Amino acid sequence: MKTHSSMVIDVDAAAPLLGGLSPRRFMKKHWQKKPLLIRQAMPGVQAPVSRSELFALAGREGVECRLIEQLPRGKGSAGWSLRHGPFARRALPPLNRAAWTLLVQGLDLHVASARALLDRFRFVPEARLDDLMISFATEGGGVGPHFDSYDVFLLQVHGKRRWRIGRLEDPSLEPDVPLKILSNFEAEEEWLLEPGDMLYLPPRWAHDGVAEGGECMTCSIGFRAPMRSELARELLVRCADAVDTDQAAMLYRDAQQEATGTPGRIPDTLVQFAAEAVQAALRDPQALRVALGEYLTEPKAQIWFELREPLGDGQGVHLDARTRMMYDAGHVYVNGDSWRAGGRDARLMQRLADRRRLTAREVDGASEGARELLSQWCEDGWLQPEEHDDE
């Protein structure tokens, strides 16, 4: 799949996507604070894929998808069924059957128009951007009242869906159900969304969406919010791996240990040794930043890249849709790896991360080292070449 974005979002300009709010105003007033309904956020919007294309995607290996059916009472687990793909077309329910939903995760990894749609939301840091999921549902289809632990924009791209939302007063879930369905959902507001309408929800707002009036498709643009425990676990492991070899190989020594009559007790000296080991792993703030950058750009498990030709003369480049690229003051991070960068080369790489592309003129002006790196990334499949500038 080939796609790139040269879009630079003006964070101070009024945006129809955000109901006339500028991105800066939206982030200050609504982000992580309160929901926002936006009528005709994208007038004339088209679904990134047709129904048949979506069904074909759901049958491919490496495409994460789920099939959810609401069953007649007395069948299945409390009236719900959940299956994971891939699904052959004949494995999907007939279109005239009501109340079933097909969810395809990471559509932006497989469809160029989905990646372009996701790029409309790059006024939020790339470190928070997760993916675009699309939900296809027949009449009455949905996944039940639930809440998410991340920010999400729910964009209606085909048909109609009725949304009911409310504050999460009681997180109790229905027992013996394969889905995380709230037991005591109480709606505070309700809207019917048509193509082009969009609803923003902060984390932990309860919501329930049901297809109404026939088939519908909804795009969910999600933003991950890692838990503190998840970050701590990942960063500690990565920082420990970066500790000086001599330090890492140091053995616990207890030459002064006396004979004990309480062998079950953990020695205080071992507790101190463990504490010093953790402190050594976290002592270098640069190591912590590098560990974070590598973790945030790590591709998802099902992602793989095809080897390609090195960068040619007179070519620009754009990031492959599956590539995650970020930077900080001293490094650039691509797909879980890191490189030191400073001066002109750093500015070039930061531009690539922000805009997801470089023109041929920008590539030609790169240093020999930066160009060699760009060429290697092309060979790895992380970058795609462009023959012509779009300036």
C-alpha positions, 0 to 999 in steps of 0.5 A: 500500500502506498500513501503519504501525507504532506498535510501541515495542520494549522492548530489555530485555524477554525476547523469544520472537522472540529465543529468550527473550533481550532485544534488548539481550542478543541484540545483545551476545551474538550480533550480528555474533559468532555464529549463533543458532537460535531454535525457534518464534520466531514460533509460528503464523506466516503467510507474508506472501503466498500462493503465487499472490500471490507469483507475481503480484508476480514478474510486475510491473514494478518488483519485483526478482526472480530465478529459480534452477534447479538443472539436471541435470548436463551442462545449463546452467552447471555445473548452475545457471540464473539469470534475472531478472524480471519473470516471467509465470506461464507463464515459471515452471517447473511446481510439480511440477518439483523444485529451483527457487527464486523470490526476490522482493526488497523484499517490504516495499515492496509488501506491508503484512504484510511491512513489519509483519514487518520492523518486529519487528526495529527493535531494530537501527538503521534505518541498517542495515535493508535489506529483507525477501526471500522465497524460494519453493522446490519440493522440493530447491530452494535457491541452493547453499552461499554467504555473505553480507556482511550480517546476516540472520534466516532465518524459515521461514514455510511448509514446511520447509528444511534449513540447513547452516552453517559458518565461512567457511574458504575463500571460493573460488567455483565457476567458470563458475557464474551464482551465487556458490557456494562451492567448498569448503563444509564444514558444522559444524551442520545443522538442519531448520527448520519454520514459526515457526523462525528462524536468525540468521547474522552476515556471512560465515557460509557456509550452504546451505538446501534445501527438504525435504518439498515446497514451502517459503517462507523470509523473509530479513530482511537488514541492509546493511553498506556497505563503507568504499570505498562510503561514502568514494566516496558521501560524498566526492561529496556533500561536494564538491557542498556546498563553497562556490561560490567554493572549488569554482570555484577553478582550478589555477594554476601561474604559476611552473611552469618549462619541464620536460624530464620532461613525464610527471611529475605536478607536486607543486603539482598533487598539493598542489592536489588534496589541498587540494580533498579537505580542503576537501570534508571540512573541515565535519563537519556537511556530512559528517553531512548527506551520510551521512544523505542517502545512508542514506535514499536510496530504491532505484532502482526506488522511486517515490511517487504524488502525494497530497492535502495533510494534512487537519485532524484527521489523524494520519500514518504513513510510507509503507512505501517511505519511509526516515527517520532523524535525528541531533542537528541534522537529519532525513533523509527519502528522500535529503533533509535538514532542520535541526531543533531543539527541539520540532519535532526531538523530533516528527520524531524520534518519527516516525522511531522509531515511523513514525507520529504521532497526530492529537493530535501533528500538531495540536500541531506548529508551523506550520512542522512541520505545513507540512512534514508536509503537503508530505510527504503530497503527495509520497506519503512520508506517509500520512494516518490518520483516527483515533488508535490511542492 
